[in-house]
Amino acid sequence: MPHPLDSFFAPQSIALIGASRDHEKIPGRLLAMLRKNEYPGRLYPINPNYDEIDGLKCFKSIAAIGEPIDLAIVVIPARAVLGALEQCAAVGVKNAVIISSGFAEEGGDSAAMQDAIVALARRTGMRISGPNAEGFYSQVQRVAATFSPTVDVKPGVAPLVATKRRIGIVAQSGGIGFAISHRAKALGVALSYVVSAGNESDLGAGEFLDYMVQDKSTDVILLFIEGIRDVDKFMAAAKRAAEIGKPVIVTKVGRSHAGFRAAASHTASMAGWSGAYDAVFAKYGFIVSNDLDEAVTIAAVMATNPLPKGDRVAVLTVSGGAGIWGADTVSMQGLQVPELSEGVQSQIKAWMPSYGAAGNPIDVTAQGVTSGGLQKSIELLNASSEVDATLVVLSLSSETRMPFKEAELKPAIEAQAKPVVFYSYTLPSDFARRELAKSGVVVLSGLTHVGVAMRRLLDYAKFSTKFSAELKPAPQADLATLPMRDLSAHLTSSALSEADSKALLRDAGIGLPDEVLVKQRDALDAAIARVGFPMVMKIQSPEIGHKSEVGGVRLNITTKGEAFSAYRDLLESVQKQLPDAKIQGVLVGPMAKKGVEIIIGTLLDETFGPLVMVGLGGVATELFRDVIYRPAPVSAAEAATMLETLKAAPLLRGFRGGAKADVAALSQLIAQVSLLAERLRNEVGEIELNPVLVHPEGHGVTVVDALVVRRK
């Protein structure tokens, strides 16, 4: 099915506005790159100062061309850009890339010029990338619409290509985007597209991600982002990538205070709260990497291997020390290096000298390479049910000798049923890279990055198996327990007390203990009769956030006398400390039975909207900060996965002989609260339930305290 950006990434005709004969300047380099990469379409330089450039007819204006134009590349002074775009729109140009800088990243009048470009795009329907962009590169279509030297073509030098699968790159920094592609090409990883989003006046990272998700020539996606503007498109594309199993590797910068400031000045980007981004990445299975070489290594491993079925790794080497190092590296990533069975070991021993080692790591020695033991071991391990992946650790520095024969290795790689990753502990020679590329092998040279990549491959495999259960729309069971109701009567004041908050939650359909707000001492008897002993009593005021800090809580009250004394003491204590506070009364409720303390909360993020949070609750919340965030709403299945991710998860599973907690009831509550946060996103900024006591399996949960905070 055609995509609206097909004519952007694969234009039949390109007009270069501001073309130049000077190859040392950006306009001249743009034209040179297009021609060196053998752009197959029609190319129209535009500059009123020339009749021809490098043998191509040069036009005075875009109107003078008289032919349909799919893409205009604009590289002229900033103040002339809007007029040029108006001319493009007048003749029906479909797309434009603005290389020129000096817009929103500078602020002031320059930002106003970018606003005018946004308005033009909306008015005319022309799709615009940039300004302040470095262009893009479509490798398959041979469109090098960029001045980056990384797409330059060296005469007589064949490109190194080891992979059939291709990676696509979307970057909000052109320099970094093309740096990623440059390093990937050096490894022999094939590309589909590299696109620099620039200031994103119209086209943004979300829409470019959407294109690569649906593109059949893109198998793995790499993102370099500062902040997301087209959030809805980004989220839809992220969900689609997860649904079809297309891996997305992401680097998010602007996490530090200094980085946040720099992002704002770089592409006028709001970097946003990193925790919200990480929540979105986790929801959709994005693989987060904060190192350029690591990200490229993960992409290379993803592009050359199937997903593993488990965490057992065989380390196969020609050097005992290197094998031990490889085993340590994958073990530190939580992968297993199991000892192989006697049967498998005996087969491997037949292919190596007596001083080799077959247990795992497997050292076939240099002699084992000569006898074909290395190749045969790869084939054996690929067929074995005892391991899920193989790490081949060897030296590939030779300019003349190879440890494999292409006729033997290529069929094994093409038939691989599990990951086989190749690492050279010496710097691999160009000869070795090219020879192994013929068999579809990428040679990696950073062992730590290799270990991380193998771990991420497994993580993505696990995510994929859980995805269908987690990302289905909220099940009917979730929706049925939280019916649509008008809650506006609870949202008439700017601040809510615990009692107000619980009244809202009850009316919304969330299960809470039976409690009574006692406004007069005379009503206490009826409240005691209704609630029973033991009970808890808490002062209520929308102006008191932490009741215990003002002596506003009494626990485990067991008699009427205690209850009446507590009522008097609570009021007196608060009136002494906060004489101007508006007191609503005293909330009387049953003492909850013991359980695992959990916190459930929601908040509104500027970029992604409502997020739901779950973590270890009670007084330990701020001490341990063991919390997980996800975009709201979540299903009960996804909530259960959030709970599994907590460091405190063993407490819910029955730690040290304890009873298993009612995770099903807790997951249902998390799903309900997340759905409520989504429904009330325009009125409510935060919801916090802390603590929620999770009782043994089958006995449900108790919400002890709750607070709803109005949106500011």
ZAMARGU-4260 file (C-alpha; in steps of 0.2 Angstrom, whole numbers, plus 5000, padded with zeros to 4 digits):
<rodrens>
0) 5000/5000/5000 | 5007/5017/4995 | 5013/5028/5009 | 5011/5047/5008 | 5030/5049/5010
5) 5035/5038/4996 | 5038/5053/4985 | 5049/5061/4998 | 5061/5046/5000 | 5060/5040/4982
10) 5057/5056/4972 | 5056/5054/4953 | 5062/5072/4951 | 5072/5084/4962 | 5075/5103/4962
15) 5090/5110/4971 | 5086/5128/4976 | 5102/5137/4978 | 5113/5125/4968 | 5131/5130/4966
20) 5147/5125/4956 | 5158/5126/4972 | 5160/5109/4979 | 5168/5116/4994 | 5151/5124/4999
25) 5136/5115/5005 | 5125/5118/4990 | 5139/5112/4978 | 5141/5097/4989 | 5123/5093/4989
30) 5123/5092/4970 | 5139/5082/4970 | 5132/5069/4982 | 5117/5066/4972 | 5127/5063/4956
35) 5140/5053/4964 | 5127/5041/4971 | 5120/5040/4953 | 5103/5047/4957 | 5092/5039/4944
40) 5078/5053/4943 | 5077/5070/4935 | 5089/5083/4943 | 5085/5102/4941 | 5098/5115/4949
45) 5090/5132/4952 | 5101/5147/4953 | 5097/5164/4944 | 5116/5167/4942 | 5120/5151/4932
50) 5115/5144/4915 | 5122/5127/4919 | 5131/5118/4933 | 5142/5103/4930 | 5134/5100/4913
55) 5116/5101/4920 | 5104/5115/4914 | 5102/5128/4928 | 5085/5136/4930 | 5081/5154/4936
60) 5066/5148/4946 | 5056/5133/4950 | 5042/5139/4939 | 5054/5140/4924 | 5056/5121/4925
65) 5039/5117/4919 | 5039/5099/4925 | 5032/5090/4940 | 5043/5091/4955 | 5043/5078/4969
70) 5056/5085/4980 | 5064/5102/4982 | 5080/5104/4992 | 5081/5122/4999 | 5098/5128/5003
75) 5097/5147/5003 | 5098/5161/5016 | 5085/5159/5030 | 5075/5175/5025 | 5073/5169/5007
80) 5066/5152/5012 | 5048/5156/5014 | 5047/5165/4997 | 5055/5150/4989 | 5043/5138/4997
85) 5028/5149/4992 | 5034/5147/4974 | 5036/5128/4976 | 5018/5127/4982 | 5012/5137/4968
90) 5019/5124/4955 | 5013/5109/4965 | 5030/5103/4973 | 5025/5088/4984 | 5039/5089/4997
95) 5053/5100/5003 | 5069/5098/5013 | 5076/5114/5021 | 5094/5113/5024 | 5095/5131/5029
100) 5098/5136/5047 | 5093/5151/5057 | 5075/5148/5062 | 5067/5142/5079 | 5084/5137/5086
105) 5089/5155/5086 | 5072/5162/5094 | 5065/5179/5091 | 5061/5184/5073 | 5069/5168/5067
110) 5057/5158/5076 | 5042/5168/5068 | 5049/5163/5051 | 5048/5145/5056 | 5030/5147/5062
115) 5026/5154/5044 | 5033/5138/5036 | 5022/5128/5048 | 5007/5138/5042 | 5012/5136/5024
120) 5013/5117/5026 | 4996/5116/5033 | 4988/5128/5020 | 4996/5120/5005 | 4998/5101/5010
125) 5016/5102/5004 | 5027/5090/5016 | 5042/5099/5023 | 5057/5092/5032 | 5068/5104/5042
130) 5073/5118/5043 | 5091/5116/5050 | 5091/5098/5043 | 5105/5088/5035 | 5094/5080/5023
135) 5092/5061/5020 | 5099/5046/5011 | 5089/5032/5003 | 5102/5019/4999 | 5090/5007/4989
140) 5084/5021/4978 | 5101/5030/4977 | 5094/5047/4984 | 5108/5056/4993 | 5099/5072/4997
145) 5112/5077/5010 | 5129/5086/5011 | 5136/5073/5023 | 5153/5066/5018 | 5147/5049/5025
150) 5138/5046/5009 | 5153/5050/4997 | 5157/5037/4985 | 5175/5032/4982 | 5179/5027/4964
155) 5185/5009/4963 | 5181/5004/4981 | 5166/4992/4982 | 5155/4995/4998 | 5156/4982/5012
160) 5139/4973/5013 | 5137/4958/5024 | 5118/4959/5028 | 5103/4956/5018 | 5092/4964/5031
165) 5093/4983/5032 | 5093/4996/5046 | 5084/5013/5045 | 5090/5028/5055 | 5079/5043/5061
170) 5089/5056/5070 | 5085/5074/5076 | 5104/5077/5074 | 5109/5076/5057 | 5127/5074/5062
175) 5124/5059/5073 | 5112/5051/5061 | 5125/5050/5048 | 5138/5045/5060 | 5127/5030/5065
180) 5126/5026/5047 | 5144/5028/5044 | 5149/5016/5058 | 5135/5003/5052 | 5142/5004/5034
185) 5160/5001/5041 | 5154/4984/5048 | 5145/4979/5032 | 5127/4983/5039 | 5116/4988/5024
190) 5105/5003/5026 | 5088/5008/5020 | 5086/5026/5025 | 5095/5039/5035 | 5085/5055/5039
195) 5089/5070/5048 | 5073/5078/5056 | 5080/5095/5060 | 5068/5107/5068 | 5053/5097/5063
200) 5042/5112/5057 | 5031/5099/5048 | 5038/5082/5046 | 5044/5075/5063 | 5052/5059/5070
205) 5035/5051/5073 | 5030/5052/5055 | 5048/5046/5049 | 5047/5032/5061 | 5030/5027/5054
210) 5037/5027/5037 | 5051/5015/5042 | 5039/5004/5052 | 5029/5000/5036 | 5043/5000/5024
215) 5047/4982/5018 | 5066/4986/5015 | 5069/4992/5033 | 5071/4977/5046 | 5078/4986/5061
220) 5076/5005/5066 | 5088/5016/5075 | 5082/5032/5083 | 5092/5047/5090 | 5080/5059/5098
225) 5080/5074/5109 | 5061/5076/5111 | 5045/5071/5102 | 5033/5084/5094 | 5021/5073/5084
230) 5017/5062/5099 | 5001/5054/5092 | 5010/5048/5076 | 5025/5043/5086 | 5015/5032/5098
235) 5005/5024/5084 | 5021/5020/5075 | 5029/5013/5090 | 5014/5002/5093 | 5014/4996/5075
240) 5032/4992/5076 | 5029/4981/5092 | 5014/4973/5083 | 5024/4967/5068 | 5040/4963/5077
245) 5051/4976/5070 | 5065/4980/5083 | 5068/4999/5087 | 5084/5004/5095 | 5083/5021/5103
250) 5095/5034/5110 | 5087/5048/5120 | 5098/5063/5124 | 5094/5078/5135 | 5093/5068/5150
255) 5104/5079/5161 | 5101/5097/5165 | 5114/5103/5154 | 5108/5091/5140 | 5091/5098/5142
260) 5097/5116/5140 | 5107/5111/5124 | 5092/5102/5116 | 5082/5118/5118 | 5095/5128/5109
265) 5099/5114/5096 | 5083/5111/5087 | 5071/5121/5099 | 5066/5104/5106 | 5058/5101/5123
270) 5068/5086/5129 | 5054/5081/5141 | 5055/5071/5157 | 5066/5056/5153 | 5056/5044/5165
275) 5041/5047/5153 | 5051/5043/5138 | 5058/5027/5146 | 5040/5022/5151 | 5035/5023/5132
280) 5050/5014/5127 | 5047/5000/5139 | 5029/4999/5134 | 5033/4996/5116 | 5049/4986/5118
285) 5061/4999/5112 | 5079/4994/5115 | 5087/5009/5124 | 5106/5012/5121 | 5116/5027/5127
290) 5131/5023/5117 | 5134/5026/5098 | 5145/5010/5096 | 5134/5000/5107 | 5118/5005/5097
295) 5126/5000/5081 | 5132/4984/5088 | 5114/4980/5094 | 5108/4984/5076 | 5121/4973/5068
300) 5117/4958/5079 | 5098/4961/5076 | 5101/4962/5057 | 5110/4946/5056 | 5102/4934/5068
305) 5085/4926/5073 | 5078/4929/5090 | 5085/4917/5103 | 5073/4905/5112 | 5082/4906/5129
310) 5097/4912/5138 | 5110/4898/5136 | 5126/4904/5126 | 5140/4893/5119 | 5156/4902/5119
315) 5167/4895/5105 | 5185/4901/5103 | 5203/4898/5097 | 5210/4906/5112 | 5207/4899/5130
320) 5210/4917/5138 | 5198/4925/5125 | 5185/4912/5128 | 5185/4914/5147 | 5184/4933/5144
325) 5169/4930/5132 | 5160/4919/5145 | 5163/4932/5158 | 5156/4945/5147 | 5139/4937/5143
330) 5138/4930/5161 | 5139/4948/5167 | 5124/4952/5156 | 5114/4938/5165 | 5116/4925/5151
335) 5120/4907/5155 | 5136/4898/5149 | 5131/4880/5153 | 5143/4865/5153 | 5139/4854/5138
340) 5134/4836/5139 | 5146/4822/5138 | 5138/4818/5121 | 5141/4835/5113 | 5158/4837/5121
345) 5164/4820/5114 | 5159/4826/5096 | 5168/4842/5098 | 5184/4833/5106 | 5185/4823/5090
350) 5189/4839/5080 | 5202/4847/5092 | 5219/4842/5099 | 5220/4834/5116 | 5224/4851/5124
355) 5208/4859/5119 | 5193/4861/5130 | 5175/4856/5125 | 5165/4860/5141 | 5160/4878/5137
360) 5169/4889/5134 | 5174/4878/5120 | 5193/4881/5114 | 5196/4871/5098 | 5213/4879/5097
365) 5222/4886/5082 | 5225/4868/5076 | 5206/4865/5077 | 5203/4879/5065 | 5215/4870/5052
370) 5206/4853/5054 | 5189/4861/5052 | 5184/4860/5070 | 5178/4878/5072 | 5166/4876/5057
375) 5160/4859/5063 | 5157/4866/5080 | 5147/4880/5074 | 5136/4868/5064 | 5134/4856/5079
380) 5130/4870/5092 | 5117/4877/5079 | 5108/4860/5079 | 5110/4857/5098 | 5096/4859/5110
385) 5108/4863/5124 | 5111/4881/5119 | 5101/4895/5112 | 5115/4906/5105 | 5134/4905/5100
390) 5147/4918/5102 | 5162/4915/5091 | 5178/4923/5098 | 5193/4923/5087 | 5207/4933/5079
395) 5204/4940/5062 | 5219/4951/5059 | 5226/4942/5045 | 5227/4950/5027 | 5229/4933/5019
400) 5221/4918/5029 | 5203/4914/5034 | 5197/4902/5047 | 5182/4897/5037 | 5178/4892/5019
405) 5164/4902/5011 | 5157/4886/5004 | 5155/4879/5021 | 5151/4894/5032 | 5138/4902/5020
410) 5126/4888/5020 | 5127/4886/5039 | 5124/4905/5042 | 5109/4905/5030 | 5102/4890/5039
415) 5105/4896/5057 | 5091/4893/5069 | 5098/4903/5083 | 5110/4918/5085 | 5128/4916/5080
420) 5138/4931/5084 | 5156/4934/5078 | 5169/4944/5089 | 5187/4947/5084 | 5199/4951/5099
425) 5212/4958/5087 | 5207/4972/5075 | 5199/4963/5060 | 5207/4966/5044 | 5197/4973/5029
430) 5201/4957/5020 | 5193/4947/5034 | 5178/4958/5035 | 5175/4957/5016 | 5178/4938/5015
435) 5166/4934/5030 | 5153/4947/5023 | 5152/4935/5008 | 5144/4922/5020 | 5133/4935/5028
440) 5144/4938/5044 | 5147/4954/5052 | 5163/4955/5062 | 5162/4964/5079 | 5176/4971/5089
445) 5169/4978/5105 | 5167/4963/5117 | 5156/4973/5130 | 5145/4979/5117 | 5143/4962/5110
450) 5138/4955/5127 | 5125/4969/5129 | 5118/4966/5111 | 5116/4947/5115 | 5107/4952/5131
455) 5096/4964/5121 | 5092/4951/5108 | 5085/4940/5122 | 5076/4954/5130 | 5067/4958/5114
460) 5063/4940/5111 | 5055/4940/5128 | 5045/4956/5125 | 5039/4949/5108 | 5031/4934/5117
465) 5022/4944/5130 | 5017/4958/5118 | 5000/4951/5112 | 4994/4949/5130 | 5000/4966/5136
470) 4995/4977/5122 | 4978/4972/5118 | 4965/4985/5122 | 4959/4984/5140 | 4949/4968/5142
475) 4931/4969/5144 | 4933/4964/5162 | 4943/4979/5165 | 4931/4991/5157 | 4916/4982/5166
480) 4922/4986/5183 | 4925/5004/5179 | 4909/5011/5170 | 4908/5028/5162 | 4901/5040/5175
485) 4899/5058/5177 | 4912/5063/5191 | 4911/5082/5189 | 4902/5084/5206 | 4918/5079/5214
490) 4929/5091/5205 | 4921/5108/5210 | 4935/5113/5221 | 4953/5116/5217 | 4960/5104/5231
495) 4953/5088/5237 | 4956/5079/5254 | 4958/5061/5257 | 4939/5059/5260 | 4935/5069/5244
500) 4947/5059/5234 | 4940/5042/5240 | 4922/5048/5237 | 4927/5051/5219 | 4936/5035/5217
505) 4921/5025/5224 | 4909/5034/5212 | 4921/5029/5198 | 4919/5011/5202 | 4935/5008/5212
510) 4933/4996/5227 | 4938/5005/5244 | 4935/5001/5262 | 4918/5007/5270 | 4923/5023/5279
515) 4913/5037/5287 | 4917/5056/5287 | 4912/5062/5305 | 4909/5081/5304 | 4902/5082/5322
520) 4906/5073/5338 | 4888/5067/5340 | 4889/5057/5324 | 4904/5047/5330 | 4893/5033/5338
525) 4884/5029/5322 | 4901/5029/5313 | 4908/5017/5326 | 4893/5005/5324 | 4895/5005/5305
530) 4914/5003/5305 | 4917/4992/5320 | 4934/4989/5329 | 4948/4990/5327 | 4948/5006/5318
535) 4958/5021/5311 | 4954/5039/5313 | 4962/5053/5302 | 4959/5072/5301 | 4952/5078/5285
540) 4957/5094/5276 | 4961/5098/5258 | 4975/5109/5265 | 4984/5095/5275 | 4994/5084/5263
545) 5004/5074/5276 | 4992/5071/5290 | 5004/5061/5301 | 5016/5076/5302 | 5003/5086/5311
550) 4997/5072/5323 | 4982/5069/5312 | 4981/5050/5312 | 4976/5038/5326 | 4978/5019/5323
555) 4971/5003/5331 | 4957/5011/5341 | 4948/4997/5350 | 4935/5005/5362 | 4922/5019/5361
560) 4932/5029/5374 | 4948/5028/5364 | 4938/5034/5349 | 4930/5049/5357 | 4947/5054/5365
565) 4955/5052/5348 | 4942/5063/5340 | 4945/5077/5352 | 4964/5075/5352 | 4965/5075/5333
570) 4955/5091/5331 | 4965/5100/5345 | 4982/5095/5338 | 4978/5101/5321 | 4970/5117/5327
575) 4986/5121/5337 | 4998/5118/5323 | 4987/5124/5308 | 4974/5136/5316 | 4968/5143/5299
580) 4966/5126/5290 | 4949/5122/5284 | 4944/5106/5294 | 4931/5094/5285 | 4930/5082/5300
585) 4938/5065/5305 | 4938/5050/5293 | 4934/5034/5302 | 4938/5017/5294 | 4942/4999/5298
590) 4960/4995/5302 | 4967/4985/5287 | 4974/4968/5288 | 4992/4966/5285 | 4998/4964/5267
595) 5013/4969/5255 | 5013/4988/5254 | 5012/4995/5236 | 5010/5012/5229 | 4999/5016/5214
600) 5000/5033/5206 | 4997/5043/5190 | 5004/5059/5184 | 5002/5070/5168 | 5018/5072/5157
605) 5019/5087/5146 | 5023/5076/5131 | 5014/5059/5133 | 5000/5063/5144 | 4994/5052/5159
610) 5007/5039/5165 | 5003/5026/5178 | 5016/5021/5191 | 5017/5006/5203 | 5031/5003/5216
615) 5035/4997/5233 | 5024/5007/5245 | 5022/5015/5262 | 5037/5024/5270 | 5049/5014/5259
620) 5043/5023/5243 | 5055/5038/5243 | 5069/5028/5252 | 5070/5014/5238 | 5062/5022/5223
625) 5057/5005/5217 | 5044/5011/5204 | 5039/5007/5186 | 5030/5019/5175 | 5020/5016/5159
630) 5008/5027/5148 | 4990/5025/5153 | 4979/5016/5152 | 4986/4999/5154 | 4977/4982/5154
635) 4978/4970/5169 | 4990/4960/5159 | 5002/4974/5157 | 5000/4979/5175 | 5006/4962/5180
640) 5021/4963/5169 | 5025/4980/5178 | 5024/4971/5195 | 5036/4958/5188 | 5049/4971/5184
645) 5050/4978/5202 | 5065/4974/5212 | 5052/4970/5226 | 5043/4957/5215 | 5048/4943/5226
650) 5038/4950/5240 | 5022/4947/5230 | 5028/4930/5225 | 5029/4924/5243 | 5047/4929/5249
655) 5055/4917/5261 | 5040/4906/5264 | 5027/4920/5264 | 5010/4918/5256 | 5009/4923/5238
660) 5000/4940/5236 | 4984/4943/5226 | 4993/4950/5211 | 4977/4947/5200 | 4967/4959/5211
665) 4982/4972/5212 | 4984/4971/5193 | 4966/4974/5191 | 4967/4989/5202 | 4982/4997/5193
670) 4972/4995/5177 | 4957/5003/5184 | 4967/5018/5191 | 4976/5020/5174 | 4960/5020/5165
675) 4952/5033/5177 | 4968/5044/5174 | 4965/5044/5155 | 4947/5048/5157 | 4950/5063/5169
680) 4966/5069/5160 | 4958/5086/5157 | 4953/5088/5176 | 4965/5078/5186 | 4984/5080/5187
685) 4988/5066/5199 | 4981/5051/5208 | 4990/5042/5222 | 4985/5027/5232 | 4998/5024/5245
690) 4999/5012/5253 | 4989/4999/5245 | 4990/4983/5255 | 4990/4967/5245 | 4983/4952/5254
695) 4986/4934/5251 | 4980/4926/5235 | 4961/4927/5234 | 4959/4940/5248 | 4961/4955/5237
700) 4968/4972/5241 | 4965/4987/5253 | 4967/5005/5248 | 4973/5013/5264 | 4976/5031/5259
705) 4972/5040/5243 | 4973/5058/5235 | 4967/5065/5219 | 4976/5081/5214 | 4967/5093/5202
710) 4976/5098/5186 | 4984/5115/5186
</rodrens>
